Each structure stands twice: as structure tokens, then as C-alpha cells.
Amino acid sequence: MVTGRGRSLAELINEGERSFSFEFFPPKDEAGEEQLWNAIRALEPYRPTFVSVTYGAGGSTRDKTVAITGRIAAETDLLPVAHLTCVGHTRDEVAGILDAYAAQGVAHVMALRGDPAEGPRAEWTPTPGGLDYAIDVVRLARERGDFRIGVAAFPEGHPGAESIEADADVLVAKAKAGAEFAVTQMFFRAADYFGLVDRVRARGVDIPILPGIMPILNLAAIRRQSELIGAEVPDEIVERVTAAGPDPADIRAEGIAVAAELCQELLDGGAPGLHFYTLNRSKATLEIFAKLNVTV
């Protein structure tokens, strides 16, 4: 069980040659719960730096997120990082969630603003008595307990940011407020990731920024999600994956190959590791590991 504040993920990441981490989401039913734990058990032997558990849009999975994160802390050797958003919650409610994490031995949190229930493109409406931005969650976590704190980063800029430069300013401000590492949303060009790192480093901040990886298993689905979060699926990748069809299995295989190539380019370019959006399945991640020669 994780107890106390422990080492920061910056320390854990910097101590290893490279960091691998996995993201899961709270399942909706018993079948989903079984699938989640099958994925966790399949990936656990790879000794990830951490695993994270997401928070639904509008704060819709609060109780499940807390429960699953606590169970990972209690029943596995994995280091859990709990997502925490301020959307739909008062300041006191966010403080209570932090207290619940601390009571379960969870010392690491991802401090996020979160998406409105209507989705990431919906207009942001602050909750009365609540917090407005991720930086407010960072500050509250610092005040409330002995937490190690991560935040989100956006290689192509947050959809609501005025520019990628302004978006880099926001990430730097979160780091100066107490965030010790960042994980990016998904992207498909290594240049976008390295551009973000360069912008942050130019501002004098050196926190680890882990690239978030989402393999293309279904082209239409990934394009819809990318449009929602402000990420672009480059034309050359669309053409390459489409050309592998029409068999869905061939499209999926090409998507895995594209993701593995991106991962290798990131690692070769100096990224401190990789963070995989697993969708509560282990197969795609394990296939990418095979292409990268990552073994247990």
C-alpha cells in the first residue's frame, strides 16, 4: 500500500531509464469491472512507474474512481495516481475527495479542471462555491495534504487556449504552483510533443512531461475523439491506415504499427517515457511493447 507522501513521480521517472505508465477508467458494470482487472493484472508484470484512474466528464464517476484507486493501492504493487477534477464540485467536496484518497493510502493525484458533462467543447460554467481551473486544484492539494501532484499537458494546445504559447504559460504556472510532472493528451506527431517540451523548458521549467499514447484501433472513433479534444490526426496517417483496409483487423494492425513508430521516435528523441491510454484493455499496449522489444 502507498503510504505517506513518498517519492515524487519526477524522482521515480528520473531514476529509471524510461517510464511506462497506464491509464484506466471506471467501468460501468460487472463485465467492465472484470475487463479492467484483467487488464491491470496483465500489465502489472511490466512494473509501470504508475497507473492512473480517470474521472468522468462532469465528475460523474467520483465514487468509482476513488474506490478503484484505493483498491489498486491496497491489492497490487502498483503506484496509483488518482484523477481529480473540479468540474461539478464545490471546493469543500474536492477537499473531501482528497481526504478520502489520503485515507486509502493514495498519495499521488492528477489535478485537472475536467470536462463539462456535455463534453470538452462545451462552455465552461464554474460551480458555485467551486474551483475554476486546474491550478486551483493543484493549490488545494498542496494545502490539504502531503500529495505528489501531476497535471495535464497539451502538445497542440488546449482547445480553450488563446495560443500554444499561452497554453505553455498555463503549464508553467501549474508547475510553479506545485505540480511535479505532466502527462499529455493523445497526439500523433512527435514534433508536437517536442515543441511543447521546448516551450516549457524555454520558460525555465524542467518537470517531466510524459507523452500520452492512444493507438488507432478504429479510425472513425479516433478522429471523432481527436476533434473533440483539439488534436489532429494527420492526413498522412489517415491515408496510411485507410490504405490497410477494408478489413478492420488490418486497419487495427496498421494503427498499432503507427503507434509503435511514434513511441520509438519519442523515446529516441529523449522523452522520459510513455503513458498509454489503455481503454481498460491490455492487448494493444502489449502489442506495442512487442514492437518496442519491451519485456517483463
N, C-alpha and C positions, 0 to 999 in steps of 0.2 A: 504494500500500500504506500502511496506517496504521502509523506508526512512532512510538515514544516515547509519552509519556503524552498529549500533545495537549491540546486544549481539552476541558473537560467538556461534557456534554450540556446542563447548565444554561446554560453560556455560549453554546453553539450555539443553543439554543432561545430564549434571551433576545435574541440578536442578530437574529432574524428576526421577521417579522410573525406567523407562526404556523408550527408544526412539523407535518409529516406524517411518519409512520413506519409500517413494515410488519413483520409478524411471519410467519415461515415455520417449518415443522417438517421434520425429516429424513425423506426419503421411504423407502419400504420396498423399492422395486425400481427397475429402469432406467426404466420408464414414468413412475414417480413422479418420478424424478430429472429427466427431460426436462420434465415439467409444472412442476416447481419452477423450473427455469432459464428456462423460457418466461415464467413469472410475474415473475421477477426482472428479466428484460430488458424486459418490458412496462411495469413500474413505475419502472425506473431513470430514464427521462427526466423524471420528476416531481421529481427531486432531493430525495429524502426526507432528513430530518435523520439518520436511521439506519434500519437494518433489523436485526431480531433473529432468532435461530435458537433454537428451543426445545429442551428436554431432556426425553426421555420419562419417564413415570412409573417410579419406582424406579431412575432413572439408566440406563434401558435403551438410550438412543441416544448414549451418551457419545462414542464414537469418530466416529460420523457427524456429530454436532453440531460437534465440533472440526474435522473435515475440511471441512465445508461453510462454516463460519465463516471458516476460513483461506482457502478458495478465493474467497469474496466479497472478502476483504481483498486478495488477490493479483490477481484478474482483473477487478474492477469499480472504479468510482469511489465506491462506496457505503461508508458507515461501518458496519461490522458490530458488533453488540453480542451477545456470546455468553452464553447462559443457563448458569448453573452452580448445581447443587443439591448438597445434602449427603446426600440420602437414598441409602442403599445404598453409601456410600463412607466410607473412613477419612479422617482428617484428612490423612494423607500422600498419599492418592490425589487429594483435592481440590487439594492443593498442586501435585501433578504436572500436573493439568489446567490450572491457572493458568500453570504454566511452559510448557506446550505452546501455550497461547494467546499468551503473550508472544513465544515463538519465531516465531510466524507473523505477528507484527505486529498482533495484536488487543489493543487497549488498553482496551476497554470491555467490562464484564461486567454481567449481571443476576444478582445474588446472591439465591438463593431457597432455602427449605427443600426444596421439591419435594414431590410426592405419593408415597405408598407405591405399590408395584406394583399393589396391589388397588384403588387409586383414592383420590380426595381425602377420602372419608368414612371410609376405613379408619383404624384406630387407629395412631397414630404409635409406631413402635418404633425407638429410636436404634440406629445401627450401632455395634458395639463398636469403640472407637478412633476414632469419627467425631464429627461435629458435630451439635448438636441443633436449632439454629434458624438462620433466615436471617441474623440479626445476627452469628452466629459466622462465616458465610461472608463477610460484609462485613469483619469484623475481619481474617480470614485474608488476604483480597485486599489489604487495606491493608498488611499485614505483608509479603506475599510479593513484591509488585511495585508498579510505578507505574501502577496501574489507576484508571480512572474507573468508578464503581460506581452501578448502578441497582438498584431493589428493586420488589417488587410492592406494590400498594395495593388496598384492598377497600372500595368505596363502601357496600356493605351489611354490612360486617364479615366477617372471616374466619370460616368455619364453626366453627372451634375457639375463637374468642374469647369471653370472658365477656359482652362488650357492645361496641357500636360505640365507646364512649369508651375502653375498654381496648384495642381494636384501634388506635385513633388513637395511643394511647401507644406501641404497638409500632412504628408507622411513624416516629414522632418519635425513638424510641430508635435505629432504624436510620439515620436521617439524622444524628444526633449521633455515631454510630459511624463515619460516613464516606460514607454513600450521598448522591449528589448529585442524583438525580432518581428519580421513581417512575412506574410505569405501572399503571393499574388493570386488574383483571379486567373482563370484559364486564358491562354493566348496561344498563338500558332506560329509566331515569328520570333526567333531568338533575338533578333535586333531590337524588338520592342522591350524585351526584358533587360538587355544590357543598356539600352538607352535610359530606362528608369534607374538602374543602379548608378549610372554615370551622373544623372541629375542629382540623386541623393548624396552621392559622395562629394560632388562639387559644392554642396551646401554644408559639408563638414560632418556628416553623419555616417557612421560605418556599421550600423546594425545589420545582421544577416538578413538577406531578402531571399526567401525560398520561392522558386518558380512553381506555380500550380499547373499540373498537367491533367488534361482531360482528353483521352483518346477519342477519335472519331469512330464510333461504332455504328451510328446511324446519321447519315449526312443531313437529312432534313431536320432531325431533332437538334443536332448541334448548331445548325445555322439559326434556328429559332431562338435557342438559348443565348447564343452569341449576340444576336440582335438586341435581346432584352438587356444584356449587361454591358453593351457598348464595346464588345470585342469583335474583331473582323476575322472571318475565315477567308484567307487569301484566295484569289481566283485560281492560282496555280495548284493549290491543294484541292480545291473543289474539282478542278478538271482531272487531277490525278486520281482522286478517289472515285469519281464518277466513271472514269475510264476502266476501272477494275470491275464494274458491274456487268450485267444486272443482278447477278447472284448476290444476295445480302451477305453471304459468308465471305465472298471475295472482297466486297466493299469493306467489311469489318477487318479483314486481314490487312488490306492496304492502309486502313486507318491506324491500326496497330503499328505498322511499319513507319508511317509518318510520325507518330508519337515517339517511337524509339529513336528515330533520327534527330528529332528535336531535342530529346533528352541528352543524347550524346553530344550534340552541338553545345548545349548549355553547360554540361559538365566540362567539356574540353575548353570552354571559354571562361571557366572559373566560377560558375555557380556553386554555392556551398552544398547543394543537394537538390532533391526533387520532392515535391509534395503531390501525391496522387489523389485526385477526386475519384473515389472507387465506385460510387453509386451502390455501395453495400455489396459489391461483388469482388472477388479476388482474381478471377481468370484473366482479365485484360492486363492488370498490373503484373501478374506473374509472367504473361507472355512478353511484356516489355522488358521485364527483368531478364528473361532468357536471351533476348536480343542484345542486351547490355552486358551479358555474362555476369549478372549479379546472382550469387548463390547463397544458400543458407550457411 
